[in-house]
Amino acid sequence: MGPGAEFDMIRSIWRRIGGTAAASGDDCAFFEVDGARLAISSDLSIEGTHFQAGWMGLHEIGWRAATAGLSDLAAVAATPLGITVSVGVPAERPEGDLAEVMEGVAEATKEAGAVIWGGDIVRCDRMVLDVTVVGRLEKDPVLRSGARVGDGLFVTGQLGGPAAALAAWDGLSEPDALARARFVRPRARIVEAQWLRDRGAHAMIDVSDGLLADAGHLAAASEVACVLDLNAVPVHPAAVGREQALTSGEEYELLVALNGDDSVVGEFSGRFGLSLTRVGRVEAGSEASVERDGVVVSNLSSFEHF
């Protein structure tokens, strides 16, 4: 993992619990049951931290929470099997509100080809969704630790829409419709991830902390340097410039280390109707850095969940 308060806390926990914890640092943990190789991950969505009640409809809250978990399966090229959802709801919320949230969860789960296995419901002072996802691995998972010197760094889609939406809400205005859609209705790139795996992806991570921060996680796990070209970062139409696109979090696109020429870009776009953009390279060294016109850019802050 790269730098940041959230990840410093995780490292502190690992030091405390020692051998009780399995090896970690990827988007999922892995285990085997009766010869089946499985991936598992969990993700929290908390009112007041990840969203405000007035930003999204109840159906959208459910969709987004489920997609955040499913995106972790995409990041290791796993096929979703099922999810569980534990929900905390305030006592004053009407009974139908929770049903509408779960309709959103169900729609995202069905689109991913999975099912809801169950969960739990508790009273809480705010809405909380704790999603656990399980997927099957038909081939070896694509880890964060596989990037090699000489790889190109590629990202799916366009970045910056969620940051633009958050900036508008923080400014007490309604976001651009395209920016709002990117925030409330992200997609888990499950099929796209498996295609990239089959094209020889060495490492992969979903862009939840922002392109810059997630390049740092990939660099730390692979013990390499990830150099991003600011001029190449694909910008969402609603984003305000490339720096916003570079640091925008909760995108749920994929950052991929892949050794190959740019023919993969056209093939990917033709198959999925989604852009794949070369945004950098892997070199010897450590950490992530950003260049513009060959000059290192500093003083860039990453998205912070914590």
Buried (B, 14 or more C-beta within 10 A) or exposed (E): BBBBEBBEEBEEEBEEEEEEEEEEBBBBBBEEEEEEBBBBBBBBBBBEEBBEBEBBEBBBBBBBBBBBBBBBBBBBBBBBBBBBBBBBBBEEBEEEBBEBBBBBBBBBBEBBEBEBEEBEEEEBEEBBBBBBBBBEBEEEBBBBBBBEEEBBBBBBBBBBBBBBBBBBBEEEEEBBEBBBBBBBBBBBBBBBBBBBBEEEBBBBBBBBBBBBBBBBBBBBBBEBBBBBBBEBBBBBEBBBEBBBBBBBBBBBBBBBBBBEEEEBBEEBBEEBEBBBBBBBBBBEBBBBBBBBEEEEBEEBEBBEBE
